[in-house]
Amino acid sequence: MTERKPRVVLFRHAPVDFDSRAKRIAGTLHRGGFEPIIISLEPAGGKSEEFLLDGAIRVIRVPLAFRPKESLLKGGTADPAAPDAAGERVRALRRRRGVYAERIKGADPASAKAAAHYAKLTAQMAPFAAQRIGRKVAHKVGGALETATAPLRSGHARKDLYRDLDLATTLPIADHATYTLRDLLISLRPDILHAHHPNVLPAAWQALDALRSAGHPVRVSLDIRENFTGLPEKEIGDVVGHRTLLEVQRRFMPYADFVTSVNQQIADIVTEQYALERPAVELRNYPVLAEPTGPRTVREAAGVDDGTPLIVYSGVMSRARGMDTLIDAMAHVPADAHLAIVTMPLPHPMEPELMEQAEGLGVAERIHFVPAVDQGELIHYLGGADVAVHPMPGGSPNHDQAMPNKLFEYLHAGLTFVTSDAKLLAQFVTDNGMGRVFRSHDAQDLGRQLTAALAEPVPAEHLKALAERYSWQHNEGVILREFSRLATLAQADPRAGRARIVPAEAPFRAPGSTVEPPHVVLFRHAPVDIDTRAKKIAQTLSRGGYRVTIVSVEQPGTQPGEAVMNDVRIIRVPLKDAQAPAAKPTSIPERLVAKLQRDAPARIRALVTPPEQRPEAIIDAHTSTLADLLVGLEPDVLHVHHPYVFDAARVAMRRLGPEARLVYDARENWAGLPTVERGARARHEMLVHAEAGGIVHADGVLTVAEPLADDLKQRFHLPRRPLVALHYPVEYPLAGTRTVREALGLGGDVKLLVYSGVLSRARNIDLLIKGLAELPEHVHLALVAVPYPHPQEVELRKVADAAGVAQGRLHFAHPVDQHELAYYLSGADVAVSAIPKGSPNHDLALPNKLFEYLHARLPLVHADAAAMRAFTRREGTGTVFRSGDLNDYLRAVRQNLESPVPADLLAEKAAERTWQRQEADILGLYDRITGFVHTPPPPEFPPMTVTEAVPGRD
């Protein structure tokens, strides 16, 4: 044994990003002198790479690979990472049936209606039940056949711990995890294998057997986080798979040198069940004791003000976790109390079902689904609430023996805790005086306990003392002692044999420098002329020494051409094969079909929609337009600006080869668009799917706001947090040919409000216009938008007529180039925006207009979307009003007209927020993925003026 640090390889069957326990154990081992390596098993098709966690712990991301063989009784190998559509359907039907069962009270019309729904749902479940029975029969037949033919197979003499279980059929995730991990585990030559789930024990067994047979001593540690033998029926799902999992764990136990669990009760059960020579050790899921830090709290994410009582639930959402009881309980808490649900993915598949339940109770407006955050920010994030709740019911061994990590996270966040009467949880909360207990499944009792907890919270000093007592630091001594024992045993391990060991891992490959500057091609689904952000990024890259081309997708039927923007080449290409708009339906059947095509579930949409009219045709059109062109440009980096063109990028990258890199600029939370902005259901679902399928292939990701960066990293398990390049304007001199006031011919006696941006009803422009009716006649409103004239002008002028606003007070102003915009807008008195809160996309947004108004030295009056509200209140750059509240909007406008924010304060804030300040970070991202070293950009940023190339002229 050399003097190198003992190597511990930690692994399970899922990505490590949200596995705080594995990361904490690895951190403890690193500080204790070990060399921990984490294997993060990614979804199939995910990225394969390495990175350093906290700058020190090696993490290897490896996508799940499917074993390339077919079972005797099964036509092909299923994708275990893909959603189990049949299983999800059965569980959804079972949940809905349970709701109707509770509504059957007796011989009354409502009960009869509920009974009819119950019978209908039971009938819908019948085919799935038949499939499940057939699978059980096939499993038994396959097992008998496996046993009967075993003596006839070559190599049968070699021991295989799991051969007779037919994992490919009974537990596919374990079989594919073994196929994916075995050689990697062997190649790392660990001193200790540390497994975190029974699904990876077959992989651990094969690596252990091969290493010891080759004479390499290795020990095994197993972390059991749940009492799998005591799972409630609702959580089991696949009965065959669950039984196989239990058998996998049982067979491996004699080979485990060290076993840990999340509490003493489960540790005792495991010790007794498997007759362990060395008792399993309790390692509770304590957080690390540290000062909470983070960019925002759950209160800010939910858009709830400081005076509103806020309850928080953080964790898995399912009926088995008591979510229906929690929603029902919101009808029994004070009417001003809100609930924030922190979960993932977001939007969650269960969200519509819960919101339907909430709407029936009249509490939907007080329930908020908010994104999860990184573990390092979680305590600060949760600390924005007043009370935490854990509705998971007692009654099953797994629930009654649970001590979930959320319990201690709430404790470290300083929250009074309300839990069900699940035995261990209830006992801990009662013994430590950290909250209240309610009867499982009793929504009224839960409401009473939440109300009492809000009225009489546990003193903060007491919760702080408990947090110090229950912290991860108390586990570290046990971990280091036991792993040191295993390392010593590994050095003296007498077992030896003969086997071929895969050579040690290859070094991590970094991209090499190129002889000439890398070529970056930026593209999206629309013309570049109004895309200020794409032009700023292109200009920054050009200023840093990169070769840059923008592909501008123009309207179908236009002429192709070229243009230049300083040193940036622009290629204009009309969209090919664009789908023609469907004829407007006139008859009732045509309208019905159109509605089904637009809003029905996917299977029905596919039946009633011709292929050329399906939303996928949009992506196909962009792919056929762009793919060959992109390949011909021979880029080193493809920079995608919209999900519609991800497919084109991926097709091009396959043809360009492995050296090509992909960057994605995520400007929107597409999954979190407000309903009014989603448009047709089919198109929105396609957009969300396109982003999910493309972002995981990106070598670098940019985005527009800190909360959105957190959301993207968590939702898509990105290896790096996206780089935040805020919508800061380029800092140009405050000068130009004219102001918006001068362009409209208005005198100094007019008080001018200005809105610059997209004109859509989703942006609540109507409220800005209606507000003029309540303001003095000398107050006018200017709308600056592209295109000019704007197609919405006629409709918006009708809004003015209906509100009694003189047309002479509503102006549509011509837009100007970016380098003149700040001066142009500065001719107004107050900037206004009514973008409402309530959707993740709006609440996470810090739009470019926010900062453009700042550079124009204009105070901003805007609605209380969370991120904008937090910025304005923190920086003092304007006034916030309640979304959709006309009177509160008028109050804010009058306040700023009478007492505007000082211009010198706005100038100071603007100087701190310029595009130039972000250029080094953007160039650094590109340097990292290309190996190029950029040239520092010169101080002056040139105007981003696009000049069309004249055909035939050099």
N, C-alpha and C positions, 0 to 999 in steps of 0.2 A: 504494500500500500504506500503510495507516495504521500508527500506532506501537503498535498492540496486540500482545500476545504472539503468536508464531506458533502457530496452532491445529493440533494433531495429533489425529486421530480414530483410535482403536484399535478393531478389531472382529474377531470370528470367528463361528463358527456355533453357539456354545453359551454358556451363562451364564458370567459372569466369576468367580463366587464362588470356584471352585477353580482358577482360572488364575493361579497365583502369578507366572508369568513376565510376563504382560501387566500385572499390577498393579505389578510391580517396575519395568518399563520406564516405565510412566506416572508412577510416583513419581520416578524419575530425571529425566524430562523436566520435571516440575513444579518440582523443586528447581533445575533448570538454566535456568529462565526461560521455559519453554514453557507453553502452555495445553492439557494433554491432556484429551481426552474419551473415555470408554470406552463403547462400545455393547455391552450384555449381551443377547444374543439368547436369550430365555427359551422354554421349551416352549409349544406352542400352548395357549391358554387361560390362560396365566400373567398376572401382574400387569404393567401398564404404569405406570411411575413413574420418578422421578428421586431420587437421593440423592448425598451427598458421601462419597467414600471417604477415610478418614483426615481428614475435615473439610475437604478441599481439592480433591479431584479429582472432577469431575462424572461420574456414571455414569447412563446412560439405559437403563432396562430396557424392552425391547420384545418382546412375545410373537410367536412365529412365526405369520405369516399365510399361508394357502394361496392360490396363484394361482387365481382363479375361471374356469378354463377346462378343457375336457376334451380329452384327446389323441385323435387320429384312431384310434389302435389300442388305446385304453385307455378303459374306460367312465367312469372318474373319477380324480381326483387323490388319491393316497394321502397319508396323514399321515406325513411323514418323521420326526416326533418320537416317534410311537408305536412301541412295540416291534415289530420285524419277527418276527412269530410263526413264520412258516415258516422264516426264516433261523435263529432261535434253536433251533427244533426240529431242523433239520438238524445244526446244530453240536453240540447235545446228543447226538443219535444217533451222530454221528461220534466224539465223545469216548468214549461208552460202548462203541462198537464197537472203538475202539483199546485199551481196557482188556481186553476179551475176547481180542483178537488176541495180546496179550502173554502170555495164560494158556495159549495153545495151544503145548504143548511136545513132543508126540509122540503115540504110540498108547496113551493111557491114558484112564481114565474122565473125569478132570477136564478133559483137553484136548478130549475129545469133547463134553462139556457146554458148554465155552467155544465150540467151533466151532458148535454148534447156536444159541447165543445170537448169535454173529457173523452167521450166515446170517439169523436172524430180524430183526436190526437192519438188515441190508443191504436186506431186502425192504421194511421200513418206510420206508427212504430213497428207494425207487424213484419214488413219485409226485412227490416234491419235485424229483428230478433231471429228470423229464419236464417239469415246469413251467419249470425253469431253461432247458432246451433250447428250449422254446417261446418263452421271452422273448428269447433270443438271436436266434432267427429273426425275431421281430416287430421287434426293434431294427434288423436289417439291412434288412428290407422298408421299415420306416418311414424309415430314412435315405435309401434309394433314392428313395422317393416325395417326401421333402422336397427332394432335389436336383432331381428332375424338374419339380416344380411351382414352384420358386423364381423363375424368370423371370416367372411369371404373376402373382405377388403384387405389390400396390401397395407402393411405398416400398422396393423391393428394392435400389435404388441406394445407400441408406444402409448403411454398413458395420455389421455385427454380428459381433463376434468369435466368438460361440458359436452362431449360429443353426442350423447344420447338425448340432449335437451332440444336439438333441432332449433337453435337460436334464430336461424334465418327465417323461420316461420313463427316461432312462439314469442321471440323478443328481438325483432329486427334491429332496433337501435343498438343493442349490445353486440350483435353480430357485426354490424357495419363499423361500430366504434373499435372493435377488435381489429378488423381489417385495416382501419385507418391508423391506429396507434401502435400496433405491435412493433413494427420495425423501427419506428421513431423512438419508442421507449428503450429498445435494445441498444440503438445507436448512441443514446445519451449515456450509457453505462453508469446508471445511478448507484449510489450506495444505499439509498432508501427510496422505495416507491410509496407515494402517499396518495391513495385513492379516495375520492370524495363521493362516490355513488356506486351502488351495486351494478349499474349498467356498464361500468368500465372494469369490473372484476375479471371477466374473461380475458380482456387485454392484459390486465395485470398478471394473470396466471401464466399466459403464454410468454410474456417477457421474463417473468420470474423463472420459469422452467428453462428457457433458453439460456439466460445469463448464468444460472447456477450450473447447468450442464456444461457450460463452457469454462467453468472455473472462476467466474466472476462473482464474488460474494455480494449478496443484496438482501436487504430486509424490507418488510412491508408494513406500512401503517394504514389503517382504515378509519375514516371518519364517518360515523353513522349519524345522520342528522334527523332521521325520523324513525318511529316505530312502525316499519312497513307491515308488520304482522297485525297491527291494530288500526289500519286505515279504515275510516268509515266507508260504507258501500258507495256513497255518492262520489268519492274521490278515486275509487278503484278503476272505473272505466272498463278496460280490457281485462276480463277475469283470467284468461289464459296467460296473458302477458304478466299479470301480477303474480300468479302462482309461480311462473318461471323465474321471475325476479327474486322471489323468496328462496327458491331452490338454489339459484346462483349464489346468493349470499350465504346460505347454509353450508354449501360445499366448500366455499373459500375460507371459512373461519379458521380451520386448523392451520392455515398457512399465514395467518395474520400475527405479526409479532407485537403489534400495539394497536389498540382500538380506543377511539374517543367517541364521545357523543355530546349532545347539546345540554343534557341535564342528567342528574344522578339517577332519576327514575328509569329513563331509557337505558342508561349505562348498566343498571342492575338487571334489567330485563334481558339485555343482550348477553351479559355475563352468564346468567342462569340458562337461557335458551341454548347457548352454544357451548356450555361447560368450559368457558375460557380459563386457561391456566393462570393468566394474569388478568385481573378484573379490568373491565373497560373504565376509562377515566372521563370524568365530567369536564368539558370545556364549554362554558356557557358563552352565548353569543353577545358578549359585552362589547360596546363600542370602545374605541380608544379614548381615554380621558384627555381632552384638549380644548382649547378655546374655540368655540364654534365660529366658523367664517363662511362667507358665501356672498354672491352678488345680489340675492333676493330671498324672500321668504315665501312660504306657501300662501300667505295672506296676499302678497303682491301678485303672485301667479294667478290667484283666484279673482283678483280685482275687487277685494273687499276692504273697506276702509277700517281704520284703527278702532273705531267705536263699535264695530259690529262683532258680536260673539261668534267665534269660529271654532268648529269641531273638525278634526282631521282624522281620516282613516288612510293608512299607507300600507299597501301590500297587494296580494293576489285577490282578484275579484272572482267570486263564484257563489252559487247558492249555498254550497257546503260551508263557505266561510261566513254565512249569515248576512249577506248583503241585502237580501230582501227585508230582513228584520230591521236593519239599519235605516233603509229608506222609509219603511213604515213608521219608525220611531221619530222621523223628522216632523210628523204631524202632531207629536206630543211634546215638543220642545218649544221654548219661546218663539214667537212669530218673527223676531228679528235675528234668530240664530241661523247661521249658514253652515254647510258641510262641504269640506274639500276632500276629494278622493284622489289620492296620489297612486297612480298605477301605470302599468305598461302592458301592451303597447297602447298608444293613444292616437286616434280614438280606439277604445277597447270594444271588442265584439259584443260585450254584454251591456255597453252603455245605452243603446236604444231601448233595450228591454227594461232597464232600471229607470230610464227617464219616462217611459210610458207609465210605469208604476207610480213614479213621482207626480206626473201630471194628473193622474187619477186622484191623488191625495191633495193636489193644489200646492205642492212644495217644490216644484221643478225649478223655479227661479232661485231657490236658495241652495241648490246643489251644483257643485263645480267639479269638473274632471280636470285635473292639472297634471303636468308632466312630472316624471321622476327626475332626480338629479344624481350627480356623482356622489359616491359615499363620502368623500371629503367635504361636501357641502350639505349633506343631509340633515345633520343636527341643527345647523343654523336655519335651514329651510323649514323644518318642522316647527322650530321655535316660534314662528309667526302665528301659530294657532293658540287657542286658549285651553282646549281640552282634546285629548286623544281618545279614540274608541277602538275596541277590538271585538267585533260581534261574533267571532267564531264560536259556535255552540259546543257545549260539553256533551258527554254521553258516549263518545267513542274512545277507545284506549289512546289512539294517536292524539286526539284533541285534549283529552284529560291529562296527558303526560307532556304536553307541549310547553316550551318556554321560548317563544319565538324571539328573534332578534329585535322585532319592532317594540317589544316590551321595554327593552333597555335603551333603544333609540329614543323613544318617547321620554324615558326617564332623564337621559342626558340632555334632551331638548327642554327640560323643565316643565313638562306638561302633566297636569292631573289626568289620571288614566281611568277609563271606564271599561270594564271587561265583563264577559259572560262568566257564568259559574263553572267553566271548564276547570277541573279540580286544581291543578298545579298553579295555573294563572291566578285563579281566585284566591288561593291560599297565599301566594306571594304578595299580591296587591294588598290583601288584608293585613298580613303580618308586618308589612313594611309601611303601612299607612300612606300609600301613594295614590289612592283613588277609591273607586266604588265598584260594586259587583251587581249585575242584574241577572234575572232568570233567563236562561237560554230560550230563544224563540219568542220571548214576550216583549213585543214592541213598546207597549205602554210602560212596562217597568224600565226598559232601556231609556225611554224618553224622560221618565222621572229621575233616573240616576244622572243623565246628562244635564238636565235642568239644575239639579242640586250641585253638580260639579262646577257648572258655570257660575252659580251663585256663591259657592263656598270652595274655591280652589285650594289645593294643598299648598301650604306656605313654600315659597321658592327656596328658602334656606334649607328646609327639610329635604326637598328633592335634590338639591345640590350635594348635600351630605350623602344621600343614597347613591348618586352618580359616582362619587369618589370611591364608594365601597364596591360598587359593581362596575368595574372598568376592565378593559382588556389587559391592562398591565398586570392584573392579578393572575392571569393565565400564563404569563410568559415564563415564569419559573418552572412550571410543570412541563411546558412544551420543550424547553431547552434541556431539562434534566432527562426526559424520556428519549428525545432524539439523540442526545449524547450517548445514552445507553445503547441505542440501536446502532449508532456509528461504530462504537467499540465492538459490538457483536459482529458487525459486518467485516471488520478487519480480521477477526479471528474465525470467521465462518469456515468450517472444515469441508463443506461440500464442494465437490469438483466433478468434472466430467469433460466431455468433448463435444463441441459444437462450433459452427462458424458464426462469429460475431460480426455484425455489420460494422464497417469502419465508423470512427467517431464523426460527428456531424460536420458538414462543410461550413466554412466561415460565412457569415452573413455578407451577401453581395451588395455593395453600394454602387449606384450608377456612376459611370466614369465621365470625365470631362470630355467635351467635344472639341474638335479642331476649330470649327466656326461657331458663332453664337447659335443656340437652339432656335428652331422655328416654331412659333406658337400660332395656332389657328383657333380663333374664337368664333363661335357661331351659336345661333339660337333659331327660333322658328319665325322670326319677323324681321322687318327692316331695322337696320342699326341706327338710322338717323335720329330716332327719338329715344334710343337706349343710352342714356348718359353714363350709366355704370359700366357697360361694356366698353364704351369709348375711353373712359377714365382708366380702366384696367389695361386696355391695349396701349394707351399712351404711356402709362407707367412702365410697362414691360419694354416698350421701345426706348424710353429714356434710360432704362437700365442696361441696354445693350442687346436685348433680344430682337430677333427678326419676327415681325408680327404681321399676320394677315387676318382680316375680319371677313367672314362670309355672311353676307346680308341676304336673307331669304325674302324676296319681294313678292308682290301679289301675282297670282297666275295671270298669264297673258302679257305681262310687261316685258320689256326688252332687257336682255342681259347687258352688263356693262361693268366698268371699273371706276373707282374713285380713289382718292388719297386723302389721308388726314395726317399732315406732316410726314413722318416716315412710315406710317402704317398704310398698308395696301388694303383696299376694300374691293371685294368681288361681289357684284350684285347678280343674283341668280333667281329667276322666277320659279315659284313652286310648281313642280310637275305633278301630273296625275292627281290633282286636287279633286276631292269629291264635290260634285255639284250639289247645291242646296236642294233638299227635297221639296217637292211642290207643296204649297200650303194646303192642308186638308180642308175639304169643304163639307163632306157628308159626315154623318154621325159615325159610321163604321171607320172612315178614314181618320177621324179625330181619335177614336178609341185606339186604333193601331198606333197612331203617332204618340199617344200617351204611353202605351206599353213600350214602344221603342225608346222613349225618353227615360222612363222612371221605373219600369218593372225590374224584377230580379234578373240576373245575368242570363239564366237558362231561357227564360221567356223572351228576353230581348233578342237573343240569338235566333230564336225561331221565327220572329216576326220582322226582323230587319235584314234587308238584302246586304250581302257582303260589302258592296261599294258604299253603303250608307252607314256602316258600323263605325264607331269612333276609332277603331284600330286603323282605319283607312287614313286617318290624319297622320299617324306615325309612319305608315307605309309610304305615304306621299313624300314626307320629309326624307325618309331613308333613300328612296329612289332618286330624289333631287340631289342629295348631299354626298352619299357614300363614295361614288367614283371621283367626284371633285376633291373630297378630302384626301383620298389616297394619292391622287395626282399631285397634290401640293406637297407631299412628302414631309409632313410635320413631325417634330419631335414631341410636341405636346398638343393634345386636343383639349380645348377649353369649352365645356358645355355650359350654356346659360339657361336651358329649359328642358324639362323631362321629355318633351316631344322629340328631341333630337338625340336622345341617349342611344336608341337603336342604330342610328346612322353612325354614331361614334364607335359603337362596339363592332359593327361590321367593318368599319375602316381599320380599327385596331387589329382585328384578326388578320387582315391582309398586310398591314404594315409591319407586323412582327412584334416580338416581346420587348423591344427597346422603346416602343412608343409609350407615352405616359398620358394619363387622363386626369383632368381637373374639372371639378363641378362647382359652379357658383349657385348655391341654394338661396334663392331670394325670398321664398315664400314657405310657409308651413302649409303645403298643399293638402295634407290630411286634415288640417284644422281650419280650412276655409269656412266662413259663415255660410249658412244655407243659401242665403240670397245671392252669393257669389259663385256657388258651385255649378249653377246651370243644370244641364241634363245629368241625371244620375250616372248614366253609362259613361259619359265623357269624364266626369270627375273621378270615377273609380279607375278608369284607364290611366288618368294622369297620376294618381297616387301609386298605382301599380308600376307605372313606367319609372317613377323616381326610385321606388324601392328596389327595382331590378337593376337600376343603373348605378346608384350611389355607392353600392358595395364594391364596384370595380374601380372607383376613383382612387388615384394615388394621392390626391390632395383635394380638400373641400374648403371652400370659402362660404361665409354666410354674412348676414346683415345685422345680427343682434346677438348679444350674449345669451339670452334665454333660448333662442332658436338653436344656437350652437350646442347647448346642453341637450336640448330635445333631440337633435339629429344624432348626436353621439350615442345617446341611450337607445333611441328607437331603432337605429340601424347597426348598433354594436360596432361603431367605427373605431379603428385602432388609434386614431388621434382625434382630439377635439378639433372641430373645424376652426379655421382661422377667421376671426371676426374682422371684417373690413366694413365698418359702418358707412352709412350713406353720407359721409361728409362731403361737402362741395370742395372743389378746387379753390384755393385762395387766390383770387384775382383782385386787382385794384378795384375799389368801389367807384367805377366810372363806366360811362356808356353814352350812347347817342341820345337816349331819352328814357324817362321813367314811365311806368304804367299810367300815372296820372296825366302826364303830357300826351301819351299815346291816345288816351280817351278824351282829351280836350277838357279836363276838369280843372276848375280853379282851386285856390287854396282854401276857400270857404267850405268845400266839401270834405266831410270825414269819410275816408275811403277804406272799406274792408276788402281784403283780397284773399282769394282761394286759388291755389295753383296746383294742378294735378289732374287725376282721372275724374271725368264727369260721369258718375253712375249713381243710380238710386241707392246702391249698397253703401256708398260713401255719405249718404244722408244729406245730399245737397239741398233737398227740399226744405230742411230745417233752416239752413242759412238764408234761403230766399224768404220763407215765411217770417223770419225774424225781422226783416226790413219793415214789415207792416207795423211793428210795435216800436220801431226806432224813429227818431226825428227825420223829417224830410231831407235834411242835408247829409244824412248818412247813406252812402251808396255801397254796392257790392260789385267787385270785379272778379270774373272767373277767367283764369288763364289756363288754356288747355290745348292739347293737340288732338285731332287736326283743327285747323281754323279755316273756314267756319266749322263749327262742331255739329254733328248730326243730332245731338241732344238739345240743341238750343231751342228748337220749336217747343219740345215738351216742357222744358224748364220755364220758358216764358208763359206757358199755360198755367204752371204752378203759381207764377207771380200774379197773373190775372185773377186766379181763384182766391189768392190771399189778399187781393186789393192793393198790390204793390205797383206803383207806376213803373212802366217799362223803362222810363228814362233813368231809373235808379239801379237797374240791373244791366251790367255791361259784360260783354264777351270780348276779351282782350287778346290781341295777337301775341303768340309766344315769341321768345327771342333766343339767341344762342346762349350757351351755358356761361361763357365768359362775361356776358352782359346781364345775366339773370338777377344777381344780387342788387345791382344798381337799379334795374328795371322795377323790381318789387319794392325797393326802398321808397318809391313814390307814394305808397299807401301809408295808412296810419296803424292798422292792426291786421294781422293775419288770422284767418279763421279756418277751422277744420272740425267736421262733425263725425268723423269715422267712429262708429260705436264700439263699445267693448262687448265681450260676450263670446267671441270665438277665439280659439288659440292663435289664428293667423293675425287677427287685429291686436290681441292682447300682448303678443310677443314682438310687435312691429315697432321699429324706430325708423319711420320713412324718411326718404331724402328731403322731403319738403320741410320737415321739422328743422333741419340744419340749414336749408336754403333760406328760410325765414330768419334764422339767427344771423346769417351772414348779411342779410338785408337790413339788419338792425330793427326788426319788427317784433313786438311782443306777440305771442301766439295764444289764442283762445281755442281750446280743443276739448273734445269729449274724453271721458275717463278710461280709455283703453289702458291696460295696466302699465306697460313699459313706458309709454309716452307720459302718463300721469306721474310715474316715479321720477322721470327725468325732469319734468317741468317743476315739480315741487322741490326737488333737490337743488336745482340750479336757479330757481326763481326767475325764469324767463317768460312767464306768462301766467294764465289762469286756466284752471280745469273746471269743466261743468259736467253734470250728470248726463250720461248718454240719453238722447231723445227728449230731454227736458227743456222745452222752449224757454220757460221762464228763467231757468238757471243759466241757459245760454245768454239770454238778454242781460242778466246780472253781470256775467263775466265780460261781455262786450262793453257795457256801460262803464264798468270799473276800469278797463284798459283805455277807453277813449278819454275818460276824465283824469286818470292817473297812470299814464303808461310807464312801463319798465324803463329805467334810464338807458339811453342809447350807449353810454360808455360801458355799462355792465354787459349789454348784449354784445358789444364789440369785443370785450374781454373773453366772453364765453366762446365767441366765434373763432377767435385766434387760437383757442385750445383745441378746436375741432376742425381740422383741415385735412383734405385728402393727402396732401404732401406728407403729413405725419404718419400715414399708414403705408407709404410706398416701400419702406425698407422691409416691413413684414411680408408684404405681397411678393416682393422680389426674393425674399428669403425662402418662401415656400417653393418658388420655382427653382431656386438654386439647389434646394434639398433634393428635388425629384429628378433634376437633370445633371447635377454635378458641375454646372456652370457657375462662375463667379461674376456677379453683375457689376456693372459700373455705377458708382453713386450718381443719381440723377442731378442735373444742374438745378440751381435754385429756382429759376423761372419756369413755370409750367405754361407751354404755348396754348393759345386758343385751339379748341378742338373743332376747327372748321373743316368740313368735308368739301372737297373740290372734285367735281366730276371730271374724269379723263375724257379728252376729246379724241374720238376715233381717228386713227391714221396719224396722230401726232406723237412723236417720241417724248 
